[in-house]
Amino acid sequence: MRLRSVFDAATELVVEVHFGEGGQDSKQFVGELFSAYARYGESRGFRLSILDSTHGHIVGKFVGQGVWQAFKHEAGQHAVQRYPETERGGRRHTSLVSVAVLPLPPERTQKPLPPSEVEMTITTGSGPGGQARNKTETAVRLVHKPTGLVASVDSRDQGQNKKEALRILTAKVNELRNNEASRAYGNMRQAQLGGGNRGKKIRTYNFIDSRVTDHQLNTKTSRIDEVMRGKFSLILK
């Protein structure tokens, strides 16, 4: 199956949003952008599960037919321009966040990782759930020692977290090591997330002028509030 067909056939997709330049405002926008993605996914009939969430970093898995087609234009640097509440001088501020999009191939197509190559750390949960959860070791972080690739899942069930993290890590490693499709996958996360600096921007959310501009698709809309409520169809034309 050719690369494009593999992507188009995917029914599970991991979306990772990470803060970059801009300090607290960048971290704040991570949550706002992911919330918009959640609404967008809901409007498309996708199921969403949060795999990991900290201030400035959110990883979620969307499940449903057509997930790659829905999110394929989101990978890369996103800029937000506004007057942040944290900016005491009232100055215009530009912050950056990075988005990575990773379609998950069927498990049966993936070469398993030798247990000796995987290092696992289990910690207490950090998300919602109260004191009981925050005292229970459920969060799983896996590191593939030969490549340094990482997968973290932080939800309530440790056993399910291990399974999900291993599947994501296996996909990343397979992507890095195998044939044309895997090489494209392997470069995807690094190219998409980059270093959070001022590289090539794919989209700008300008709250000052009420405008969203997509630099890849050469589209724009003044209905920024609707976009932030998940109506990405206004720019994904």
C-alpha positions as MATLAB code, in Angstrom:
seq = 'MRLRSVFDAATELVVEVHFGEGGQDSKQFVGELFSAYARYGESRGFRLSILDSTHGHIVGKFVGQGVWQAFKHEAGQHAVQRYPETERGGRRHTSLVSVAVLPLPPERTQKPLPPSEVEMTITTGSGPGGQARNKTETAVRLVHKPTGLVASVDSRDQGQNKKEALRILTAKVNELRNNEASRAYGNMRQAQLGGGNRGKKIRTYNFIDSRVTDHQLNTKTSRIDEVMRGKFSLILK';
ca = [
       0.000    0.000    0.000;
       1.432    3.366   -1.000;
       2.090    6.113    1.562;
      -0.957    8.237    0.697;
      -3.227    5.195    0.823;
      -1.868    4.255    4.245;
      -2.657    7.720    5.566;
      -6.085    7.912    3.943;
      -7.051    4.502    5.340;
      -6.122    5.390    8.914;
      -9.004    5.457   11.403;
      -6.886    6.425   14.421;
      -4.744    9.522   14.618;
      -2.664   11.141   17.366;
      -2.614   14.943   17.542;
       0.061   16.540   19.736;
       0.114   20.259   20.530;
       3.186   21.725   22.256;
       4.124   25.228   23.365;
       6.943   27.189   21.728;
       8.034   30.821   21.817;
       5.799   33.089   23.835;
       6.018   31.766   27.381;
       2.754   31.583   29.268;
       0.668   32.849   26.369;
       1.990   30.055   24.158;
       1.088   27.504   26.837;
      -2.344   29.064   27.171;
      -2.949   28.839   23.430;
      -2.070   25.133   23.444;
      -5.194   24.513   25.490;
      -7.317   26.836   23.360;
      -6.195   25.272   20.084;
      -6.672   21.727   21.306;
     -10.137   22.642   22.573;
     -10.934   23.884   19.054;
      -9.645   20.581   17.641;
     -11.839   18.670   20.081;
     -14.921   20.546   18.878;
     -13.893   20.091   15.261;
     -13.448   16.371   15.804;
     -16.817   16.125   17.519;
     -18.472   17.856   14.559;
     -16.915   15.222   12.276;
     -18.165   12.371   14.456;
     -14.721   11.376   15.795;
     -14.148    9.922   19.254;
     -11.478   11.658   21.321;
      -9.398   10.360   24.193;
      -6.760   12.464   25.962;
      -3.506   10.538   26.220;
      -1.414   13.140   28.039;
      -2.081   16.659   29.252;
       0.085   19.190   31.060;
       0.155   22.973   30.924;
       1.547   23.666   27.461;
       1.416   20.127   26.093;
      -1.600   18.005   25.105;
      -1.741   14.695   23.255;
      -5.047   13.249   22.084;
      -6.199   10.368   19.917;
      -9.033   10.876   17.429;
     -10.830    7.800   16.115;
     -13.123    7.667   13.092;
     -13.283    7.409    9.334;
     -11.431   10.229    7.583;
      -9.307   11.438   10.521;
      -6.222   11.974    8.359;
      -8.131   13.981    5.772;
      -9.590   16.102    8.583;
      -6.296   16.932   10.310;
      -3.635   16.612    7.611;
      -3.283   20.402    7.222;
      -2.699   21.024   10.956;
       0.886   19.790   11.255;
       3.473   22.523   11.801;
       3.887   25.912   13.481;
       0.825   27.948   14.487;
       1.162   31.619   15.466;
      -1.213   33.588   17.690;
      -1.194   37.394   17.748;
      -3.037   39.233   20.522;
      -2.742   41.304   23.682;
      -2.221   38.583   26.308;
      -3.704   38.988   29.775;
      -0.233   38.205   31.108;
       1.270   41.185   29.237;
       1.225   44.047   31.744;
       2.372   46.669   29.271;
      -0.541   46.018   26.940;
       1.807   45.258   24.064;
       0.976   43.205   20.991;
       2.421   39.728   21.396;
       3.134   36.883   18.974;
       3.378   33.360   20.357;
       3.988   30.021   18.658;
       2.737   26.507   19.227;
       3.630   23.347   17.332;
       1.277   20.635   16.134;
       2.239   17.078   15.171;
      -0.186   14.697   13.456;
       0.525   10.957   13.495;
      -1.810    8.437   11.805;
      -1.670    5.075   13.605;
      -1.332    2.093   11.268;
      -3.140   -1.146   12.219;
      -1.277   -3.007   14.953;
      -0.927   -6.113   12.803;
       1.229   -4.165   10.339;
       3.751   -3.091   12.971;
       6.925   -4.946   13.929;
       6.902   -5.451   17.738;
       9.644   -3.856   19.819;
      11.942   -6.140   21.821;
      11.217   -5.532   25.533;
      14.952   -4.962   26.122;
      14.773   -1.839   23.938;
      11.977   -0.215   25.931;
      12.434    1.632   29.224;
       9.252    2.241   31.216;
       8.599    4.795   33.939;
       5.349    4.829   35.915;
       4.359    7.888   37.940;
       1.287    9.257   39.670;
      -1.418   10.731   37.478;
      -1.416   14.484   36.986;
      -4.773   15.104   35.330;
      -8.294   15.516   36.731;
      -9.530   12.895   39.163;
      -8.817   14.263   42.602;
      -6.374   13.253   45.289;
      -6.966    9.541   44.855;
      -5.751    9.613   41.263;
      -2.844   11.892   42.027;
      -1.614    9.339   44.591;
      -2.033    6.364   42.249;
       0.728    5.374   39.858;
      -1.074    5.248   36.524;
       0.868    7.549   34.160;
       3.148    5.622   31.790;
       6.185    6.954   29.927;
       8.029    4.693   27.507;
      11.411    5.422   25.953;
      12.858    3.497   23.039;
      16.489    3.367   24.130;
      18.141    2.918   20.715;
      16.390    5.920   19.139;
      15.327    8.091   22.101;
      11.729    8.201   20.875;
       9.165    8.698   23.654;
       5.473    7.947   24.179;
       3.552    9.051   27.274;
      -0.024    8.278   28.285;
      -1.620    9.652   31.434;
      -5.171    8.464   32.011;
      -6.771    6.479   34.822;
      -6.016    2.881   33.838;
      -2.357    1.875   34.106;
      -2.791   -1.298   32.070;
      -4.531    0.542   29.241;
      -1.926    3.300   29.413;
       0.872    0.768   28.924;
      -0.886   -0.726   25.918;
      -1.610    2.652   24.318;
       1.885    4.024   24.953;
       3.506    0.886   23.536;
       1.355    1.069   20.424;
       2.278    4.703   19.807;
       5.967    4.078   20.495;
       5.944    1.037   18.209;
       4.407    3.131   15.431;
       7.048    5.833   15.868;
       9.921    3.339   15.794;
       8.515    1.455   12.818;
       8.080    4.749   11.031;
      11.699    5.586   11.636;
      13.103    2.256   10.545;
      11.071    0.824    7.700;
      10.635    1.594    3.947;
       9.342    4.768    2.324;
       6.203    5.129    4.411;
       8.083    4.643    7.657;
      10.803    7.122    6.738;
       8.132    9.744    6.031;
       6.494    8.928    9.355;
       9.825    9.019   11.178;
      10.595   12.533    9.982;
       7.044   13.714   10.546;
       7.065   14.500   14.257;
      10.472   16.188   14.242;
       9.604   18.257   11.172;
       6.172   19.170   12.521;
       7.112   20.056   16.091;
      10.576   21.425   15.320;
      12.012   23.433   18.168;
       9.046   25.714   18.749;
      10.915   28.645   17.241;
      10.082   31.008   14.422;
      10.313   28.590   11.549;
       7.823   28.276    8.734;
       4.328   29.084    9.981;
       1.364   27.252    8.524;
      -1.342   29.374   10.151;
      -1.743   32.670   12.028;
      -4.564   33.428   14.457;
      -4.724   37.216   14.686;
      -7.147   38.139   17.460;
      -6.288   41.837   17.150;
      -7.637   42.077   13.596;
     -10.099   39.159   13.981;
      -8.473   37.162   11.202;
      -7.193   33.627   10.637;
      -4.762   33.126    7.758;
      -3.675   29.720    6.471;
      -0.313   30.190    4.755;
      -0.309   26.743    3.106;
      -3.774   26.840    1.612;
      -3.718   30.598    0.962;
      -7.079   31.050    2.684;
      -8.283   33.458    5.341;
     -11.399   34.308    7.318;
     -12.467   37.100    9.652;
     -14.638   34.691   11.654;
     -11.908   33.807   14.135;
     -14.321   33.145   17.003;
     -16.052   30.470   14.954;
     -12.747   28.854   14.018;
     -11.824   28.685   17.695;
     -15.131   26.935   18.298;
     -14.025   24.214   15.898;
     -15.336   25.446   12.552;
     -12.138   24.801   10.602;
     -14.150   24.403    7.418;
     -13.926   28.201    7.142;
     -10.239   27.918    6.249;
      -9.825   24.291    5.087;
     -11.292   24.973    1.668;
];
